[in-house]
Amino acid sequence: MLKKLDTEHLNRLALAEALASRKELDFDMRDPRRCICGHALRMFRERWSYVGGWESQLSAAAGLLGLSIEQARELFVPINRAKYYDHYTHPQDAARVVRYLAATDTVDWAVAGKL
């Protein structure tokens, strides 16, 4: 269960709710502006332009959610999901993963729906 309720955990919960309300057309794991990372940056940051491209976006979103870079990579680039579906995953499945992350501090794509 949720052990702490700091800004990063509140950000995770808010992001999960935002993802759950997205339509498939609003969500695409291949697009940096429409993936989990992109939605987090848009929700909690004002600027979008990041020097260094994807790596700086990954680092910024990791900080907003209180993640290590390794956890951020697991969350934002789910390797095992990339080959099955054009969008990699459904927005509600991504929301389940982020909710689980908020409660356990663990990124686990097994909690998402079946592919």
BALOVO-183700 format. One record per atom (N, C-alpha, C, O): x, y, z. Coordinates in steps of 0.05 Angstrom, whole numbers, plus 32768, in hexadecimal, padded with zeros to 4 digits. Layout:
BEGIN
XYZ;...
end
This chain:
BEGIN
80107FE88000;800080008000;801180198000;802A80188004;8004802F7FFB;801380497FFA;8020804F8015;801380518029;803A80548014;80498058802C;804E80768032;8051807E8049;804F8086801D;805380A28021;804380B2800D;803A80A87FF8;803D80CB8014;802D80DC8003;803B80F67FFF;8032810B8009;805180F57FEF;805F810D7FE9;805781177FCD;8045810C7FC1;8063812D7FC4;805C81397FAB;805E81257F94;804D81247F82;807481157F94;807881027F7E;806180ED7F7D;805880E67F68;805980E37F95;804480CF7F96;802980DC7F8E;801980CF7F80;802480F47F96;800C81027F8D;800D81067F6F;7FF881047F62;8024810D7F64;8027810F7F47;802080F57F39;801380F57F24;802980DF7F44;802480C47F38;800680BF7F38;7FFB80B67F24;7FF880C57F4E;7FDC80C07F4F;7FCD80D27F3C;7FBA80C97F2E;7FD480EB7F3A;7FC780FE7F27;7FCC80F57F0A;7FBA80F67EFA;7FE480EC7F05;7FEB80E27EEA;7FDA80CA7EE3;7FD080C77ECD;7FD880B77EF6;7FC8809F7EF1;7FAB80A67EEA;7FA0809B7ED7;7F9F80B97EF8;7F8480C17EF2;7F8280CE7ED7;7F6F80CA7EC9;7F9580DF7ED0;7F9580EC7EB6;7F9880D77EA0;7F8A80D97E8B;7FA980C47EA3;7FAD80AF7E8F;7F93809E7E8B;7F8C80987E75;7F8680987EA2;7F6E80887EA1;7F5880957E91;7F4680887E86;7F5880B07E90;7F4380BE7E81;7F4A80C37E64;7F3A80CE7E55;7F6280BC7E5C;7F6B80C07E40;7F5D80AC7E2D;7F5880957E35;7F5980B57E15;7F5080A37E00;7F6980997DF2;7F7E80A47DF4;7F6580837DE4;7F7C80777DD6;7F8A808A7DC3;7FA2808A7DC0;7F7A809B7DB6;7F8580AF7DA3;7F9680C47DB1;7FA780D17DA4;7F9280C87DCB;7FA180DC7DDA;7FBA80D07DE6;7FCA80DE7DF3;7FBE80B67DE2;7FD480A87DF0;7FE380967DDD;7FD780857DCF;7FFD809A7DDB;800D80897DCA;802980877DD6;8037809B7DD7;8031806F7DDE;804B806C7DEB;806280717DD9;807980747DE2;805E80747DBF;807380797DAC;807980977DA9;808D809F7D9E;806680A87DB2;806780C47DAE;806F80D27DC8;805F80D17DDB;808680E07DCA;808E80ED7DE2;807A81017DEE;807B81067E06;8069810B7DDE;8055811E7DE8;803C81117DF1;802C811D7E00;803780F87DE9;801E80EA7DF0;802280D07E00;801080C17E04;803A80CC7E0A;804080B47E1A;803E80BB7E38;803780D27E3E;804380A87E49;804180AD7E66;805480C57E6E;804B80D77E7C;806C80C47E64;807F80D97E6A;807580F47E60;807681087E6F;806B80F67E48;8062810F7E3C;804A811A7E4C;804981327E51;803781097E53;802081127E63;8029811C7E7F;801F81307E88;803C810F7E8B;804781187EA5;805481337EA2;804F81457EB3;806481377E8E;807181517E8A;805D81677E85;8060817D7E90;804981617E76;803581757E70;8024817C7E88;801D81937E8D;801F81687E99;800F816D7EB1;801D817E7EC6;8011818F7ED3;803781787EC9;804581837EE0;805B81987ED9;806881A37EEB;8060819C7EBF;807481AF7EB6;806781C27EA3;805581BB7E94;807181DB7EA2;806781EE7E8F;807581ED7E74;806881F17E5F;808E81E77E74;809D81E77E5A;809D81CB7E4E;809C81B77E5C;80A081CA7E34;80A281B07E27;80BD81AB7E1A;80C681947E18;80CB81C07E13;80E581BD7E05;80FA81B57E19;80FF81C27E2D;8108819F7E13;811D81947E25;813681917E15;813681837E00;814C819D7E1E;8166819A7E11;816F817D7E16;816D81737E2D;817881707E02;818181547E05;816C81407DFD;817181287DFF;815581497DF3;814181387DE9;813481257DFD;812F812D7E14;8130810C7DF5;812280F97E05;812E80F47E20;812080F17E34;814980F37E22;815680EE7E3C;814F81037E50;814B80FE7E68;814F811C7E48;814981327E5A;812B81317E62;812481387E79;811A81297E50;80FD81267E56;80F981107E6A;80EA81127E7D;810780FA7E65;810580E37E77;810E80EB7E93;810180E47EA7;812480F97E95;812F81027EAF;811C81157EBD;811881137ED5;811181287EAE;80FE813B7EBA;80E5812D7EC5;80DC81337EDB;80DA811B7EB5;80C2810D7EBD;80C880FA7ED5;80B780F77EE7;80DF80EE7ED4;80E780DD7EEB;80E880ED7F05;80DE80E37F19;80F281057F04;80F381167F1B;80D8811E7F25;80D3811F7F3D;80C681237F13;80AA812B7F1A;809C81157F28;808A81197F39;80A280FC7F21;809580E57F2C;80A580D67F42;809C80C27F4D;80BC80E17F48;80CD80D57F5D;80D980BA7F55;80DA80A87F65;80E080B87F3C;80EB809E7F31;8108809F7F2C;811380B57F27;811680897F2E;813180877F25;813080867F06;811B80817EFB;8146808A7EF9;814780887EDC;813F806C7ED2;813280697EBE;814880587EE1;8141803C7EDA;812380387EDB;8117802C7EC9;811680417EF1;80F9803F7EF3;80EB804E7EDD;80D780457ED2;80F580667ED7;80E980767EC2;80EA80687EA7;80D780687E98;8101805C7EA1;8103804D7E88;80EF80367E88;80E280317E73;80EC80277E9E;80D980117E9F;80BC801B7E9B;80AC800E7E8D;80B680337EA7;809B803D7EA4;809680497E89;808180447E7D;80A8805A7E7F;80A380697E67;80A980597E4D;809F80607E38;80BA80457E4F;80C180357E37;80BE80177E3E;80D280097E41;80A6800D7E41;80A27FF17E48;80A97FDE7E32;80997FD97E20;80C07FD37E33;80CC7FC37E1E;80BA7FAC7E16;80B67FA77DFE;80AF7F9D7E29;80A07F867E23;80857F8B7E17;80787F797E0C;807C7FA47E17;80627FAB7E0B;80657FB77DEF;80517FB87DE1;807D7FBF7DE7;80817FCD7DCE;807A7FBD7DB6;80727FC97DA1;807C7FA37DB6;80797F947D9D;805D7F897D99;80577F7D7D84;804A7F8E7DAB;80307F827DA9;801A7F947D9E;80077F8A7D92;801C7FAD7DA2;80067FBF7D9C;80117FDA7D93;80257FE37D9E;80057FE67D7F;80107FFE7D74;801580147D89;802980227D87;800480177D9C;8007802C7DB1;801780227DC8;801B80317DDB;802080097DC8;802F7FFB7DDD;801C7FF37DF3;801F7FDD7DFE;800980037DFA;7FF67FFD7E10;7FDF80107E0E;7FDF80237DFF;7FCA800A7E1D;7FB2801A7E1F;7FB5802E7E36;7FC380287E49;7FAA80467E34;7FAE805A7E49;7FA480507E65;7FB080567E79;7F8E80407E65;7F8580367E7F;7F9980227E8B;7F9B80207EA3;7FA680127E7A;7FBB80007E83;7FD3800F7E8F;7FDE80087EA3;7FDA80257E81;7FF080367E8B;7FE880427EA6;7FF980447EB8;7FCF804A7EA9;7FC580557EC3;7FC780407ED9;7FCF80477EEF;7FC180277ED3;7FC480127EE7;7FE080107EF1;7FE6800C7F09;7FF380117EDE;800F800F7EE5;801880267EF6;802780237F0A;800F803E7EF0;801780567EFF;800A80557F1B;8016805E7F2E;7FF1804C7F1D;7FE480497F37;7FF480357F48;7FF980397F60;7FFC801F7F3C;800C800A7F4B;802680167F54;803080117F6A;803380267F42;804B80347F49;804880467F61;805880477F73;803180557F61;802C80677F77;802980587F92;803180627FA7;801D80417F91;801980317FA9;803180227FB2;8034801D7FCA;804280197FA0;805780067FA7;807480107FA1;808780037FAA;807780257F93;8091802F7F89;809E801B7F76;80B6801A7F73;808D800B7F68;80977FF77F56;808A7FFA7F3B;80717FFD7F39;80997FFA7F25;808E7FFA7F0A;808A7FDD7F02;809E7FCE7F00;80717FD57EFE;806B7FBA7EF7;80557FB97EE2;803E7FBE7EE8;805D7FB47EC9;804A7FB47EB3;80387F9B7EB4;80257F9A7EA4;803E7F887EC5;802C7F717EC8;80117F797ED3;7FFD7F6A7ECF;800F7F8F7EE0;7FF57F987EEB;7FE37FA57ED6;7FCB7FA97EDB;7FEE7FAA7EBF;7FDE7FB57EA8;7FCD7F9E7E9D;7FD17F877EA4;7FBB7FA57E8D;7FA97F907E81;7FB87F7E7E6F;7FCF7F817E68;7FAA7F697E67;7FB57F567E54;7FBA7F637E39;7FAB7F757E31;7FCE7F5B7E2B;7FD47F667E10;7FC17F5B7DFC;7FC27F627DE4;
end
